[in-house]
């Protein structure tokens, strides 16, 4: 699934990327005594979340340009709950 998500983002298939994306990479996983591995997981997780936010932003813009405000609002709701402090 991860590879399909990344392919959809590369192809700018925002709707598909959004539908593929699940919980964060290794969500809630932490490995005792493996600080370097944990740092790598966190780095990957943050990168994937940034890609997901990009997909959401692009699809929101697309819906707004089509005046499909209801669909745009639904994605805005998802985006806000993902990162409440991102203005």
Buried (B, 14 or more C-beta within 10 A) or exposed (E): EEEEBBEBBEEEBBBBBBEBBEEBBBEEEEEEEEEEEBEEBBEBBEEBBEBBBBBBBBBBEBBBEEEEEEBBEEBBEBBEEEEEEEE
